[in-house]
Amino acid sequence: MTKVGTLFRQGVINRIKEGFEENSNVFLISYSALSGAKSSELRMGLKKAKAGVYASKNRIAQLALKELGHEKLAEGLEGQTAFVWTDADSVEVAKAVVDFVKDNENVQVKGAVIGGDVVTSDSVKQLSELPAKPVLQAMLLSTIQAPVSRLLGAFNAKSRDLLSILKQLSEQKGD
């Protein structure tokens, strides 16, 4: 007969595995002495960014991460661990996480799994500094359109130059 504690641990590990399977982006946050109000603030901020939070004890989180093949992430965990998972824009979630970490000294970003790739906490900070997805799309579109705009401008300039020359010739002959 299996002990209740073992069943509970296995249930938590299974929930963490499901979170990794169902979401393309998972951020790991390590925290200690976080008040209930601050915890609610974190959850609300992440809810706005379309992300969910799942807290776990460190040892159970380490076991789950090792079973998932993310030993590197499992090594650096301290205190309690929160998994922030989402299928939404990883930049928006990274911004919400990093902003919360800046305001709370007991909270640290330990890393993330974004699109199946493990990234460090420094990479999560860099990701949070990127512009939002619509802004990046607009920047890309303007970069793609720039050569065409320049080409059209050059054609228009040559047409204007030709018309200007023709106008000057007609004025000279009219005198």
C-alpha positions in Angstrom: 0.0 0.0 0.0 1.3 3.4 -1.0 1.7 6.2 1.6 -0.5 9.3 1.4 2.5 11.6 1.2 3.9 9.6 -1.7 0.6 9.9 -3.6 0.4 13.6 -2.9 4.0 14.1 -4.1 3.3 12.2 -7.3 0.1 14.2 -7.9 2.0 17.4 -7.6 4.7 16.1 -10.0 2.1 15.0 -12.5 0.5 18.5 -12.3 3.8 20.1 -13.0 4.4 17.8 -16.0 1.0 18.6 -17.3 1.8 22.3 -17.0 4.9 21.8 -19.1 3.1 19.7 -21.7 0.1 22.1 -22.1 2.0 25.4 -22.3 4.8 26.5 -24.6 6.4 28.9 -22.0 7.2 28.1 -18.4 9.0 30.5 -16.1 10.5 29.4 -12.7 10.4 31.8 -9.8 12.0 31.1 -6.4 10.6 33.0 -3.5 10.7 33.1 0.3 8.7 35.0 2.9 6.2 36.3 0.4 3.1 37.7 2.0 -0.4 36.7 0.9 -1.0 40.2 -0.5 2.1 40.1 -2.6 1.3 36.6 -3.8 -2.1 37.9 -4.9 -0.5 40.8 -6.6 1.7 38.4 -8.5 -1.2 36.2 -9.5 -3.3 39.3 -10.7 -0.4 40.7 -12.7 0.2 37.4 -14.4 -3.5 36.9 -15.0 -3.5 40.2 -17.0 -0.6 38.8 -19.0 -2.6 35.6 -19.6 -0.4 33.4 -17.4 -1.1 31.0 -14.6 0.9 30.3 -11.4 1.5 27.0 -9.6 3.5 26.9 -6.4 5.4 23.9 -5.3 7.8 22.9 -2.6 11.4 22.9 -3.8 12.1 19.2 -3.5 9.0 18.3 -5.4 9.8 20.9 -8.1 13.3 19.5 -8.4 12.0 15.9 -8.9 9.5 17.0 -11.5 12.2 19.0 -13.4 14.6 16.1 -13.4 11.8 13.8 -14.7 11.2 16.3 -17.5 14.9 16.4 -18.4 15.5 19.9 -17.1 18.2 19.1 -14.6 20.0 22.4 -15.1 16.9 24.3 -13.9 16.5 22.0 -11.0 20.0 22.7 -9.6 19.5 26.4 -8.7 16.2 26.3 -6.9 16.0 27.7 -3.3 13.1 28.4 -1.0 9.7 27.7 -2.6 9.2 27.5 -6.3 6.4 28.9 -8.5 5.9 27.8 -12.0 4.5 30.5 -14.3 3.1 29.0 -17.4 1.4 30.4 -20.5 0.8 30.0 -24.2 0.6 33.8 -24.5 3.3 36.1 -25.6 6.4 35.2 -23.6 7.7 38.8 -23.7 4.6 40.1 -21.9 4.8 37.4 -19.3 8.6 38.0 -18.8 7.9 41.7 -18.3 5.3 41.0 -15.6 7.6 38.5 -13.9 10.7 40.8 -14.0 8.7 43.8 -12.8 7.4 41.8 -9.9 10.9 40.6 -9.1 12.2 44.2 -9.1 9.7 45.3 -6.5 10.2 42.2 -4.2 13.7 41.4 -3.0 12.6 37.9 -1.8 11.7 36.8 -5.3 14.1 35.6 -8.0 13.8 34.4 -11.5 15.6 31.1 -11.8 15.1 30.5 -15.5 12.5 29.5 -18.1 11.6 27.0 -20.8 10.5 29.0 -23.8 9.4 27.0 -26.8 11.2 23.9 -25.5 14.5 25.7 -25.0 15.9 26.3 -21.5 17.0 29.9 -20.9 18.7 31.5 -18.0 17.4 34.2 -15.7 19.6 36.8 -17.5 17.9 35.8 -20.8 14.5 36.2 -19.2 15.5 39.8 -18.1 16.7 40.5 -21.7 13.4 39.1 -23.0 11.5 41.4 -20.8 13.3 44.4 -22.3 12.0 43.6 -25.8 9.1 45.6 -27.2 5.7 44.0 -27.3 4.9 41.6 -30.2 2.7 44.2 -32.2 5.6 46.7 -32.0 8.1 44.1 -33.2 5.7 43.2 -36.1 5.4 46.9 -37.0 9.1 47.3 -37.0 9.6 44.2 -39.2 6.9 45.4 -41.6 8.6 48.8 -41.9 11.9 47.2 -42.5 10.4 45.0 -45.3 8.7 48.0 -46.8 11.7 50.3 -46.7 13.4 49.1 -49.9 10.2 49.2 -51.9 9.5 52.7 -50.6 12.9 53.9 -51.6 12.6 52.4 -55.1 9.2 54.1 -55.6 10.7 57.4 -54.3 13.6 57.0 -56.8 11.1 56.4 -59.7 9.0 59.4 -58.6 12.1 61.6 -58.3 13.2 60.7 -61.9 9.7 61.4 -63.2 9.8 64.8 -61.4 13.2 65.6 -62.8 12.1 64.7 -66.3 9.0 66.9 -66.0 11.0 69.7 -64.6 13.4 69.5 -67.5 10.6 69.4 -70.0 8.9 72.4 -68.4 12.2 74.4 -68.5 12.6 73.5 -72.2 9.1 74.6 -73.0 9.6 77.9 -71.2 12.9 78.5 -73.1 11.3 77.9 -76.5 8.3 80.0 -75.5 10.5 83.1 -75.0 
